[in-house]
């Protein structure tokens, strides 16, 4: 596993780097060998923030934590990642009735290049609409994101609800 540790507004000492890398390495046994982890440590006023993004076999796992001390932020973000990975493994188990645990673990750790299995398809009519109408539609169906055709550009866009309650819009670059 390739682990990179970055610092924003903080000089990353070897002790902090080794601590973060040591904690992330525990996921090596679960994820594929060619996985990549990006750890970003930052300090703003009295807040210490640790963000981790793991890329493994096309799957993205992301978590962040803000505490008063850097080491506790790292510990907290590792706990969140652990819960996310376990949740993902449980989803694989529940979707495949009768499958063994080992088969599900191998599904999570299969090598890059092996295609995944599409287990559900949805089709829906996408009438062109402005982003604000798409946000309203998203609220009506009580989802965190909504795919729509932008009325102004004619492109497919995604609107999503941010953690702070506002909306984000993903548009393709031409």
C-alpha positions in Angstrom: 0.0 0.0 0.0 1.3 3.4 -1.0 0.8 5.9 1.8 1.4 9.6 1.4 1.2 12.1 4.3 0.8 15.8 3.5 0.7 18.8 5.9 -1.2 22.1 5.6 -0.2 24.8 7.9 1.8 22.2 9.8 5.3 20.7 9.4 4.8 16.9 9.4 7.4 15.5 11.7 8.7 12.0 11.3 6.9 10.9 14.5 3.5 12.1 13.2 4.3 10.6 9.7 5.3 7.2 11.2 2.2 7.2 13.5 -0.2 8.0 10.6 1.4 5.4 8.3 1.4 2.8 11.0 -2.3 3.2 11.6 -3.2 3.2 7.9 -1.0 0.0 7.3 -3.5 -2.0 9.4 -5.8 -1.8 6.3 -3.2 -3.5 4.1 -4.5 -6.9 5.1 -8.1 -6.0 4.0 -7.4 -4.0 0.8 -5.5 -4.8 -2.4 -1.7 -4.4 -2.5 -1.9 -1.6 -5.1 -4.1 0.5 -2.8 -3.2 4.2 -2.3 -3.8 6.2 0.8 -3.5 10.0 1.0 -3.4 11.5 4.5 -3.7 15.3 4.9 -3.0 16.8 8.3 -3.8 20.5 8.9 -4.0 23.0 11.8 -6.4 25.9 11.9 -6.4 28.0 15.1 -6.8 25.3 17.9 -8.3 22.6 15.6 -6.2 19.7 14.4 -7.7 18.0 11.3 -6.9 14.6 9.8 -8.3 13.7 6.4 -7.7 10.3 4.7 -8.6 9.2 1.2 -8.1 5.5 0.3 -8.3 4.3 -3.3 -8.6 0.6 -3.7 -9.8 -1.4 -6.7 -12.0 1.5 -7.9 -13.5 2.1 -4.5 -13.0 5.4 -2.7 -13.1 5.5 1.1 -12.9 8.9 2.8 -13.0 10.2 6.3 -12.0 13.2 8.3 -11.8 14.2 12.0 -11.2 17.4 13.8 -10.1 17.4 17.5 -7.9 19.5 19.7 -4.8 17.2 19.3 -3.3 15.7 16.1 -2.8 12.2 17.4 -6.4 11.9 18.6 -7.6 13.2 15.2 -5.6 10.5 13.5 -7.0 7.8 15.8 -10.6 9.1 15.3 -10.2 9.1 11.5 -8.9 5.5 11.6 -11.9 4.4 13.6 -14.2 6.0 11.0 -12.4 4.3 8.1 -12.6 1.0 9.9 -16.4 1.4 10.3 -16.8 2.3 6.6 -14.8 -0.7 5.4 -16.8 -3.0 7.7 -20.0 -1.5 6.5 -19.0 -2.0 2.9 -18.1 -5.7 3.6 -21.5 -6.2 5.3 -23.2 -4.8 2.2 -21.4 -7.3 0.0 -22.5 -10.1 2.4 -26.2 -9.0 2.5 -26.4 -8.6 -1.3 -25.2 -12.1 -1.9 -27.4 -14.5 0.0 -25.6 -17.8 0.8 -22.2 -16.5 -0.1 -19.4 -17.2 2.3 -17.4 -14.5 4.2 -14.2 -15.4 2.3 -16.0 -14.9 -1.1 -17.1 -11.5 0.0 -13.6 -10.6 1.2 -12.1 -11.7 -2.1 -14.7 -9.5 -3.8 -13.4 -6.5 -1.9 -9.8 -7.3 -2.6 -9.9 -8.5 -6.2 -7.2 -7.2 -8.4 -7.6 -4.1 -10.5 -8.9 -4.8 -14.0 -11.4 -7.4 -13.0 -14.8 -6.0 -13.6 -17.4 -5.7 -10.8 -20.8 -7.1 -11.0 -23.8 -4.8 -11.6 -26.4 -5.9 -9.2 -29.1 -3.3 -9.8 -30.1 -1.1 -12.7 -32.3 2.0 -12.6 -33.7 3.8 -15.6 -35.5 7.1 -15.4 -36.7 9.9 -17.6 -34.4 12.9 -17.4 -36.3 16.0 -18.5 -34.1 19.1 -18.8 -34.4 21.4 -15.8 -32.4 24.2 -14.0 -30.2 23.3 -11.0 -32.6 24.9 -8.5 -35.5 22.7 -9.7 -33.2 19.6 -9.5 -32.4 20.6 -5.9 -36.1 20.7 -5.2 -36.6 17.3 -6.9 -33.8 15.8 -4.8 -35.5 17.1 -1.6 -38.8 15.6 -2.7 -37.4 12.1 -3.1 -35.3 12.5 0.1 -31.9 11.6 -1.5 -28.4 13.1 -1.0 -27.8 13.5 -4.8 -29.8 13.8 -8.0 -28.7 13.3 -11.6 -30.3 15.6 -14.2 -30.0 17.2 -17.6 -29.1 20.9 -17.1 -31.5 23.0 -19.1 -29.0 25.8 -19.8 -26.1 23.6 -21.0 -27.8 20.4 -22.1 -25.2 18.4 -20.1 -25.8 15.7 -17.5 -25.1 17.2 -14.0 -25.2 15.9 -10.5 -26.5 18.0 -7.6 -25.7 16.9 -4.1 -26.4 17.9 -0.5 -23.2 19.0 1.4 -22.6 18.3 5.1 -23.2 22.0 5.9 -26.7 21.8 4.4 -26.0 23.6 1.2 -25.9 22.1 -2.3 -23.0 21.2 -4.6 -23.2 20.9 -8.4 -21.0 18.6 -10.5 -20.7 19.7 -14.1 -18.6 18.2 -16.9 -15.6 20.1 -18.3 -15.7 20.7 -22.1 
